[in-house]
Amino acid sequence: MTQPKRQLHLGAFFFGAGHHLAAWRHPDVDPNGYTQLNTLKEWARLAEAAKFDAIFFADNVGMSQAPADMLTRNALPHVFDPMLVQSALAAVTDRIGLVATVSTTYLPPYHLARKFATLDHLSGGRGGWNLVTSGSEFEAHSFGLPHQIEHAERYKIAHEYMQVVKGLWDSWEDDAFTHDKANNRFFDTTKLHRVAHEGAHFQVSGSLQAPRSPQGYPVFVQAGSSNDGQDLAAASAELVFTAQQTVDDARGFYSSLKSRLPAWGRTESDLKILPGISPFVGRTQQEAQDKFDQLQDLIDPVLGVGLLSAFLGNIDLSAYPIDGPFPVDLPVGEGWKSRHALFNNMAQRDNLSIRDLYKRVATGRGHWTVVGTPESIADQLEHWFTTGAADGFNILSPTLPHGLKDFVDLVIPELQRRGLFRTEYTGRTLREHLGLRRPAHPNAGVNGQ
């Protein structure tokens, strides 16, 4: 029997008014659009009509404590709770996956388990959880901590957190609810499995009220590329979002992460890796370049330096000349270690100044930026996809909805023409879109309670 041709997976990343640092200042962008439910519905329907695997919302849980003069120049991308937004979008979509970011550092496991079980039921099996550990000082301050928890400790917490929520999602076997009116039995008591967890960070005794969700578990998504992040992903993630600038770096990450799976009893097909890409698409190369240049010219240097500083762990760059070499001896903090390494590597490899680096980073915030025609962009995506660098891509539209429309109208038809992307959904759940197995209940057939 002939195996079907491998096809890539695509996520639509909704990030404020667009992923570019200056997106909200673009003359065609409505800076308030992404705070309106009707607008978000339109974007979701656009992505679903194009057959994207999923919509993805990032998040943080606090307001930056940068100086007011800097804050006032910057759009706020994380305005609403992504869980509530995805629940609203579940009602106006039918097939597309719905991935929301929630931190393991600041929400008790029971709350998270219940919220995502609810989303998965309400959406008919389209939920996904992007696990983050939160890397900002201001997030720690929002929850009464003097400083963020140390990087390695956050990941230890996350490992244990995963054990707890999986146990809660397995509170009930799939066929536990019999609704036997004649014998006055709402559920089969032998198929209820209570959690009794006593760990270093969590003590949980109980079970969820909700039946086991349509997907068994919502799809596990993770974005950490540090060594700790890769270990966590190898243990539990099923979809990984990552940031690489070159195909060689992407292949290295892809190989490194997939090679860790057997230690956890997993195979390569159990995890899909989607690098982020910020595409500037034009019908001609010059049209694409003009779109890129227009946004680059709108970057405020204060925000550009501030963006670098935030990703580097709020390191003050003001002592360094903006057009001088990027300082490569900066201390590594407890924030986004993978971004710190990425920026250092970019600056050293290409001999970038601080200004050069923030202009490079402002387009996709560290993700790969591509400027070109539909054919040239499809060529590059195909090259990454077919040479061991990616299982698909997370599309970071520079502006919304215009950048998304450009990709949908121009690039996706080219990918479909090449047989690289679906023309119709063949499944209904996010797991089915991604070709992921539905986890069996670990206690099926074992007496419960």
C-alpha positions in Angstrom: 0.0 0.0 0.0 1.4 3.4 -1.0 2.0 5.7 2.0 0.4 9.1 1.7 2.8 12.0 0.9 4.0 13.7 4.1 2.5 17.2 4.4 3.5 20.1 6.5 1.6 21.5 9.4 0.8 25.2 9.8 -0.1 27.3 12.9 -1.6 30.8 12.7 0.0 32.9 15.5 -2.4 35.7 16.5 -0.2 38.3 18.3 -1.8 41.7 18.9 -1.9 43.8 15.8 0.8 41.7 14.2 4.2 40.2 15.1 6.3 43.1 13.8 7.3 45.5 16.6 5.8 48.4 14.7 2.7 46.6 13.4 0.2 48.8 15.2 1.6 51.9 13.5 1.1 50.6 10.0 -1.5 52.9 8.2 -3.7 49.9 7.2 -3.8 48.4 10.7 -6.6 49.0 13.2 -4.7 49.2 16.5 -7.8 48.3 18.4 -9.0 45.5 16.1 -7.5 42.6 18.1 -9.4 43.6 21.2 -12.7 43.2 19.4 -14.4 39.8 19.3 -15.9 40.3 15.8 -12.4 41.0 14.5 -10.9 37.9 16.2 -13.8 35.8 14.7 -12.9 37.1 11.2 -9.3 36.2 11.6 -10.2 32.7 13.0 -12.5 32.0 10.1 -9.8 33.2 7.6 -7.3 30.7 9.1 -9.9 27.9 9.1 -10.9 28.5 5.5 -7.2 28.2 4.6 -7.1 24.8 6.5 -4.5 25.8 9.1 -3.9 23.2 11.8 -4.4 25.6 14.7 -4.7 29.1 15.9 -2.1 30.0 18.6 -2.2 32.7 21.3 0.9 33.5 23.4 0.5 35.1 26.8 2.2 36.6 29.8 0.6 37.3 33.2 1.7 40.9 34.0 2.4 44.3 32.8 5.9 45.3 31.9 7.5 47.6 34.4 9.5 49.5 31.7 9.5 53.3 31.9 6.2 54.9 30.9 7.8 56.7 27.9 8.7 53.3 26.5 5.4 51.6 27.4 3.3 54.3 25.7 5.0 53.6 22.3 4.4 49.9 22.3 1.2 48.0 21.6 0.1 45.6 24.3 -0.1 42.1 22.6 -1.5 40.1 25.5 -4.6 41.9 26.5 -7.1 39.1 27.1 -7.0 35.7 28.7 -6.3 33.4 25.8 -8.4 30.6 27.3 -11.5 32.8 27.3 -10.7 34.0 23.7 -10.3 30.4 22.4 -13.5 29.3 24.1 -15.3 32.1 22.3 -13.7 31.2 19.0 -14.7 27.6 19.5 -18.3 28.6 19.0 -17.6 30.2 15.5 -15.2 27.6 14.1 -15.6 23.8 13.4 -12.3 22.3 12.6 -9.3 24.4 13.4 -7.3 23.7 16.5 -7.3 26.2 19.4 -4.0 26.5 21.3 -3.7 28.8 24.4 -0.7 29.6 26.5 -0.9 29.1 30.3 2.1 29.2 32.7 2.9 26.3 35.1 4.4 28.8 37.5 1.4 30.9 38.5 -1.7 28.7 38.1 -2.5 25.7 40.3 -2.7 22.5 38.3 -6.3 21.8 39.1 -7.4 25.1 37.6 -5.5 24.4 34.5 -6.7 20.9 34.1 -10.3 21.9 34.4 -10.1 24.9 32.0 -8.4 22.8 29.3 -10.8 19.9 29.7 -13.6 22.4 29.3 -12.1 23.9 26.1 -11.6 20.5 24.6 -15.2 19.5 25.3 -16.7 22.8 24.1 -14.6 22.6 20.9 -15.2 19.0 20.1 -11.6 18.0 20.6 -9.6 20.9 19.3 -7.8 22.2 22.4 -4.1 22.6 22.9 -2.1 23.8 25.8 1.1 25.8 25.2 3.1 25.2 28.4 5.4 28.0 29.5 7.2 28.6 32.8 7.2 32.4 32.6 10.6 34.2 32.2 9.9 37.8 33.3 10.6 39.6 36.5 7.4 41.7 36.1 5.3 38.4 36.0 6.9 37.4 39.3 6.1 40.8 40.8 2.4 40.4 39.7 2.2 37.4 42.0 3.9 38.9 45.0 7.4 37.3 44.4 10.5 39.6 44.8 12.1 37.8 41.8 11.3 35.2 39.3 12.0 31.6 40.2 15.3 30.3 39.0 15.3 28.8 35.4 16.1 25.2 36.3 13.7 25.2 39.2 10.8 26.5 37.0 11.4 23.5 34.8 11.4 21.1 37.7 8.1 22.5 38.7 6.8 22.1 35.2 7.8 18.4 35.0 5.8 17.7 38.2 2.9 19.9 37.1 2.6 17.8 34.0 2.3 14.6 36.0 -0.5 16.2 38.1 -2.6 17.5 35.2 -2.3 14.2 33.3 -3.6 12.4 36.4 -6.5 14.8 36.6 -7.3 14.5 32.9 -7.4 10.7 33.6 -9.9 11.0 36.4 -12.4 9.2 34.4 -12.1 6.4 31.9 -13.7 7.1 28.5 -16.8 5.0 29.1 -17.2 5.9 32.8 -20.5 7.7 32.4 -23.2 5.1 31.9 -26.3 7.2 32.7 -28.1 4.0 33.7 -31.5 5.3 34.6 -33.0 1.9 35.3 -30.4 1.0 37.9 -29.9 4.5 39.2 -26.3 4.7 38.3 -25.0 7.9 36.7 -21.5 6.6 36.3 -19.5 3.4 36.9 -17.6 3.8 40.2 -14.8 1.4 39.1 -13.9 3.8 36.3 -13.3 6.8 38.5 -9.5 7.2 39.4 -8.7 9.8 42.0 -5.4 11.6 42.0 -3.3 11.2 45.2 -0.1 13.2 44.4 2.5 14.1 47.0 5.4 15.8 45.4 8.1 18.3 46.0 6.0 21.2 44.7 2.4 20.0 44.7 0.0 18.0 46.9 -3.2 17.1 45.1 -6.0 14.8 46.1 -9.1 14.6 44.1 -10.5 14.3 40.6 -12.0 16.4 37.8 -15.8 16.7 37.5 -15.6 16.7 33.7 -15.6 13.4 31.7 -12.4 12.5 29.9 -12.0 15.0 27.1 -12.5 14.1 23.4 -8.7 14.0 22.7 -7.9 12.2 25.9 -5.6 15.0 26.7 -5.5 18.4 24.9 -2.4 18.5 22.6 0.7 19.4 24.6 2.6 22.4 23.1 5.9 23.8 24.3 8.2 26.5 23.1 11.4 26.3 25.2 14.5 25.7 23.2 17.0 25.7 26.1 18.4 22.4 27.3 15.9 22.3 30.2 13.2 23.2 27.7 14.2 20.4 25.3 14.2 17.9 28.1 10.7 18.9 29.1 9.5 18.8 25.5 11.1 15.3 25.0 9.2 14.0 28.0 5.8 15.4 27.2 5.4 17.8 24.3 3.6 16.8 21.1 4.0 20.1 19.3 7.0 22.4 19.7 7.3 26.0 18.5 10.9 27.1 18.1 13.0 30.0 16.8 15.9 29.4 14.4 17.4 31.7 11.9 19.1 29.3 9.5 18.2 25.9 8.1 21.4 24.4 9.6 20.5 25.7 13.1 16.9 24.4 12.6 18.2 20.9 11.5 20.5 20.9 14.6 17.6 21.6 16.9 15.3 19.2 15.1 17.8 16.4 15.4 18.7 17.2 19.0 15.1 17.2 20.2 13.9 14.2 18.3 17.0 12.2 19.5 15.9 12.7 23.1 12.5 11.0 22.6 13.5 7.3 22.9 14.7 7.9 26.4 11.1 8.7 27.3 9.6 5.7 25.4 8.5 8.0 22.5 9.0 7.9 18.7 9.7 10.8 16.2 6.1 10.7 15.1 4.9 11.6 18.6 6.3 15.1 18.3 6.0 17.8 15.6 8.4 20.7 15.4 7.2 24.0 13.9 9.8 26.8 13.6 8.3 30.3 13.6 8.4 32.3 10.3 7.5 35.9 9.7 6.6 36.1 6.0 6.5 39.3 3.9 4.8 38.2 0.7 4.5 40.1 -2.5 3.6 39.2 -6.1 7.0 40.5 -7.0 10.2 40.6 -5.0 10.1 44.4 -5.0 6.5 44.4 -3.7 7.5 42.1 -0.8 10.6 44.3 -0.1 8.5 47.4 0.0 6.2 45.9 2.6 9.2 44.9 4.7 10.9 48.3 4.4 7.7 50.2 5.3 7.4 48.5 8.6 11.2 48.6 9.3 11.0 52.4 8.9 8.4 52.6 11.6 10.6 51.0 14.3 11.2 53.3 17.3 14.8 52.9 18.4 13.7 53.2 22.0 11.4 50.2 21.5 14.0 48.3 19.5 16.6 48.5 22.3 13.9 47.8 24.8 12.8 44.6 23.0 16.4 43.3 23.1 16.7 44.2 26.7 13.5 42.4 27.6 14.5 39.2 25.9 18.0 39.3 27.5 16.5 39.4 31.0 16.0 43.2 31.3 19.7 43.9 30.9 20.4 47.6 30.5 21.9 48.3 27.1 22.0 52.1 27.4 25.7 52.1 28.3 26.6 50.7 24.9 26.5 52.8 21.6 23.6 51.8 19.5 25.7 51.6 16.4 28.5 49.9 18.1 29.1 46.1 18.2 26.5 44.2 20.1 28.1 43.3 23.4 28.7 39.5 23.5 29.8 39.3 27.2 26.4 40.1 28.7 25.4 38.1 31.8 22.9 35.3 31.3 19.9 35.9 33.5 17.0 33.6 34.6 14.7 34.6 31.7 14.6 33.3 28.1 18.0 31.6 28.0 17.4 30.3 24.4 16.6 33.8 23.1 19.8 35.1 24.8 21.9 32.5 23.0 20.0 33.1 19.7 20.7 36.8 19.8 24.3 36.4 20.7 24.8 33.9 17.9 23.1 36.2 15.4 25.2 39.2 16.4 28.5 37.3 16.3 27.8 35.5 13.1 26.8 38.6 11.1 28.8 41.2 13.0 25.7 43.2 14.1 25.4 46.4 16.0 22.7 46.9 18.6 20.6 48.7 16.0 21.3 46.0 13.4 20.2 43.3 15.8 17.0 45.0 17.0 16.0 45.6 13.4 16.6 42.0 12.6 14.7 40.9 15.7 11.8 43.3 15.4 10.3 41.5 12.4 9.7 38.2 14.1 11.1 38.7 17.7 13.8 36.2 17.0 12.0 34.0 14.5 13.0 33.5 10.9 11.9 36.3 8.6 11.4 35.7 4.8 10.8 38.4 2.2 9.8 37.2 -1.2 7.3 36.0 -3.8 4.9 33.1 -3.1 7.2 30.8 -5.2 10.4 31.8 -3.4 8.8 31.5 0.0 7.3 28.1 -0.8 10.8 27.0 -2.1 12.4 27.9 1.3 9.6 26.3 3.3 9.8 23.1 1.2 13.6 23.0 1.6 13.4 23.2 5.4 10.5 20.7 5.5 12.2 18.1 3.2 15.7 18.3 4.7 15.1 17.5 8.3 14.6 21.0 9.7 10.8 21.2 10.4 7.5 19.3 10.4 5.7 22.6 9.5 5.7 26.2 10.5 4.1 28.6 12.9 3.1 31.7 10.8 3.8 35.0 12.5 2.0 37.5 10.4 3.9 40.8 10.4 0.5 42.7 10.5 -3.0 41.4 11.2 -5.0 40.6 9.2 -3.1 41.8 6.1 0.0 39.7 6.6 -2.2 36.6 7.2 -4.3 37.3 4.1 -1.1 37.6 2.0 0.1 34.2 3.2 -3.4 32.6 2.8 -4.1 34.1 -0.7 -0.6 33.7 -2.2 1.6 31.1 -0.4 -0.9 28.4 0.7 -2.2 27.9 -2.9 1.4 27.4 -4.0 2.0 24.9 -1.2 -1.2 23.1 -2.1 -0.2 23.0 -5.8 3.0 21.2 -4.7 1.1 18.7 -2.6 2.8 20.0 0.5 -0.4 21.2 2.4 -3.9 19.9 2.7 -6.8 21.2 0.6 -9.4 19.9 3.0 -9.5 18.8 6.6 -9.6 15.0 6.9 -10.2 14.9 10.7 -12.1 16.9 13.3 -9.7 17.1 16.2 -6.4 18.8 16.6 -4.7 15.5 17.2 -6.1 14.2 13.9 -4.8 17.2 12.0 -1.4 16.7 13.4 -1.3 12.9 13.0 -1.0 12.4 16.7 -2.4 9.3 18.5 -5.1 9.7 21.1 -3.6 8.6 24.5 -5.3 5.5 26.0 -6.4 5.8 29.6 -3.5 4.3 31.7 -6.0 2.6 34.1 -8.5 1.3 31.7 -10.0 -1.9 33.1 -8.4 -1.3 36.6 -10.7 -0.8 39.5 -11.1 2.9 40.3 -11.7 5.0 43.4 
